Amino acid sequence: MAPPLSSWPWASLGQYKANDYSSSSSSIPFPCYVVFGPLVWKVVQEWRAQGALPLGSWWLHLLVLFAVRGLTYQFWFTYGNMLFFTRRRRVVADGVDFRQIDAEWDWDNFLLLQTLIGATVVSSPLLPGLRHLCLWDPRGWAVALLLHVGFSEPAFYLAHRALHRAPLFARYHAAHHSSGVTQPLTAGFGTPLESLLLTLAMGVPLAGAFLAGHGSLGLVYGHAFVFDYLRAMGYSNVEIVSPRVFDAFPPLRYILYTPSYLSLHHRESRGNFCLFMPALDAAFGTLDGRSWSLQRAAYDGAAGGGALGTPEFVFLAHVVDIMSSMHVPFVLRSLSSTPFANHFILLPFWPVAFGFMLLMWCCSKTFVVSFYYLRGHLHQTWSVPRYGFQYFLPAAKKGINHQIELAILRADRMGVKVLSLAALNKNEALNGGGTLFVNKHPDLRLRVVHGNTLTAAVILNEVPSNVREVFITGATSKLGRAIALYLCRKKIRVLMFTMSSERFLKIQREAPPEFQQYLVQVTKYQAAQNCKTWIVGKWLSPREQRWAPPGTHFHQFVVPPIIGFRRDCTYGKLAAMRLPKDVRGLSSCEYTMERGVVHACHAGGVVHFLEGWDHHEVGAIDVDRIDVVWKAALKHGLAPV
């Protein structure tokens, strides 16, 4: 039997409170706070009675406070994970993993609890002056400050120290400390007992001000905002206060804690128990002496801090479209930690995302999106500030290549060893699959990789060994050519759909003479009406798909993937591989891929780095290396999906 106050009473509501990733990767990862139904109903009743929005309604203020407080933590989360701003001032360099994300999924439980407690107080005659509030009373702020310093800080300190003793720690506090890297959302992850202690520390100053007759609406909003702001800052894992401020005014060190201060406590649990004011730790001998040196190192990005170092591998991606731009790790963690899907709840934010698209088009450069560690090596994903449709604008071609070139040169100066080009960044019509940059800069120390050799290998290893005939669309593309040449060597008849006899003959001549007969040009989809293995490198309409016989499997390397219209056929996903099991700090899904799975071109760059190959992989795919790359991927622990 679980100890009292160790689990949340609404946990049984499941998706009616908040969806869990484990239930379905396609579920909408946003809360549906059904427990707020009575509060909403109260507001509606008052609205109908007054004929206007009841701005003086405490029920309305409670709901607004909940939203404002949640946004405070969300904004701090967004800032802390904007690596292009904060990567040099991180306290802990490690990344958050999916285990921590799932554990903290219902991080806002404490806000829910405090809102319901607030509703209970409002509906009871416990506090005078709640019905007729002024907007502002400075005397109330003075009372609240005195009570915070005189009661909240000592009470929290003593309760926190008690929670670190057996058996309370194992029952109530160990789960909170199981999060290896603090984030603003970690602040809310805990048991009901921990949340009640926080509620007491936060509520007593407000209650005292109201009992003294000096409560105000401004105090309620202001106190809640400051309290949440300081907690979110402490858990942000990013130093924002310059150590020079503490040098200029040394007493401030004992008045205001820092993310470094809290991080030491969270990772080692040996000291730094205060709420916001380290003075109590200093008074009771529990202040960790490394707090200030770590704070300085983290702020300055010096050795000993948690600044992200130089990556050894970079995956250079780009934004797909406006909706998927909201899937980045610094927007909504519940969204980015699941495979991307178009959720209706994102539609209201579309204008904001559109505005950022215009801003990036005008004045942005390549930026860091995410990172993970593999066998002690830092891997990062960078993004070119361009969207998929822009790659098809003739006027944008030069600017996009310039952005990619600057990213390659920057990575080369930093000491990056391998840079892998994603999706349209390696488009043949754009830069010859990366050949443009390698030819222009022959002295590059890093290796530019398009990763398509492994993409071809993944697709080819999906084809059953007993298949004797395949049909390929996009047959003369870079991938289509490599797949056709590989299959014909296996004496598999390849129906290459292309209208260009010149391009077909050029590819056919590349095959050994004894295998050229297995390459056949076709110009109509009807030619494949008896072939059950289709490899799709060009978009297929429903009308074109109907020529496939029942039981056909569609392998794909077309972007975006074709829509599965045929119920009597099966559809493969884009070529991908699962990263090795020893990957660390991976906290987001790569577009529509499952957790831990990356596109094959990304995996191809990882293999290139792990093998230490010193050649560029650009331009046409070397068919002779397909099996070499595949075996190397399996050797290093990458696995087919």
C-alpha positions, 0 to 999 in steps of 0.5 A: 500500500502506498504511503499517504499523500504519495500519489495524486488523487486524479491520477486515475482520470488518465487522459481526462487530466493529461495524456501519457505518451505510453498510451499512444504516440498519436495522442494529443499531448495536451492536458484536458483539465476536466477537474476545472469544470466546476470553476468554469461553470461558476464563471459561466453562471456569473457571466450569465447573471451579470451579462458581461465577463465577471472581472471581479470573480475570484473563480475567473482570477483562479483560472487566469492565475493558473494559466499565467503561472503555467506560462511562467514555467513554460517561458523559462523552459523555452528560454533554457532550451534555446541552445543558440542562446544558452548553450554556453551558460548551462550548469549541467551539460547533460541532456534530459532523456525520455525517462525523465520526460515521462516521469515529469509528464504531469509536472503541473499537478501542483498548480492544479492542487493549489488552484483547487485549494484556492477555490476552497478558500474563496468559497469559505469565510476563512479570510476577511476582505476577499469579497471587496479587494483593492488592486494595490496596497503596499502594506500587504506587500510588506506583510507578505515579505516579512512572513516569507522571510520569517516563516516560509523560508525557515519552514521550507528549509526544515521540511526539506531537510526532514524529507532528506532523511529516511524513511521520508526521502524514499517515500516522498522525495526520491522521485523528485531527485531522480531527474538527472538534469533540472528543468523549469518543469522539474520544479513541479514534479513531486508528490502531493505532500511536497506540493502541500509544503510548497503551498504552505510556504507560498500561501502563508504570506498571502493569508497573513496579508489578508488577515491583516486587512491589507490584501490586494489583487495585485499582491495575489498576482505579484506574489504568485508570479515572483514565487514561480519565477524564482522557482523556474529560474532555479531549475532552469539549468542556465545561469543568468545573473552575472557573478560580478553582481554578487561581487559588487554586493556580497550579501546578495549571495545569501538572499538569492539562490542561483541555478548552480546552487540548486543544481548542486543540491539536486544532483548530490542531495548533501546541502543547499536546502533553502527555498530561495535564500541561502542565508539559512544554509549558511546559518545551519552549516549546510551551504555547499562551498562550491556553489559560487565557483560553479556559478561563476564557471557556468556563467562564464562558460569556463571549465567546470561549468556545464557549457556544451563543448564543441560537437564532433558530429553535426546533422544539418537539418531544415524546417519542413513547414510552419506546423512542424516548426512548433515541434522543436524541443524549446517550444512544447516538451510534450510535443517534441518528445513524441513523433510529429503530427498535426494537432488541432490545438496547434492551429491558434499558434499558426500565425505566430509560427508564420511570423517567426518564419518571416523573421528567420527568412529576413535575419536569421542564421543556422542555429543549434536545435538539439543535442545528445551524447553517444559514447562520450561524443557530443552530437548536435542538430543544427537547422538552416533557417529555411522552410521546405517550400523555400527550397523550390523557389529559384530566387532562394537557391543562392541564399540557401546554399550560402547558409549551408556553406556558412554552417559548414565553414563554421563547423570546420573552424570549431573542429567538427569532424563530420557534418551530415546534410539532411533532406533538401540541404543535399538536393541535387539541383541545389548543390549536387548532393554537397559536391558544390561545397567540397569542390569550393573548399578543398581544404576542409578538415571536416567531412561532408556527408549526405548519408544516402548510402545508408538510406539506400542500404536500409531500403534494400534490406527491407526488400524480401530476399525472395523478390525477383521483380521490383518497380521503382519511381524516381528511378533516375534520382540519386537513390533510385539509381543506386537501388536499381544498380544494386538490385540488378547485380542480385539478378532482380528485374528492375522496372525503372519508371522514367520518361527519359531514355537518355537518363535510363541508358546512362544508368544501364551502362553503369551496370556490369554487362551481364546484369544490364538485361535486368534493368528495364525502362517503363513509361506507364504504371500499367507495366507494374500491375503484376509487381507487388514490390514498389519502391517509391521515390516520386509522389504517387496519386491515388489513381497511380497507386491503383495500378499496384496489385492487391498485397503490394508493399510500397517502400518509400524514399519520397518526401513527403511520404505518399498517403496510404489510400489502398487498404489492400496494400501495405506502406513502409515509412521513410528509411530510418534507423534506431540509434545505439542503446547507449545514446544519452540525453536524447529528448526529442523525436526527429520529425515523425520518427519514433523515440530514438529513431533518426532518418537514415541520412542522419544515421549515415553521418553517425556511422561515418563519424564512428568509423572515422572515415576520411572521405567525403560522401557527396554526389552520386552514391557508390554502389560498392559501399552500400553493403560496407556502410550497412555492416558498419551501422550494425557493428556500431549498434544501430538497428533497423526499425 
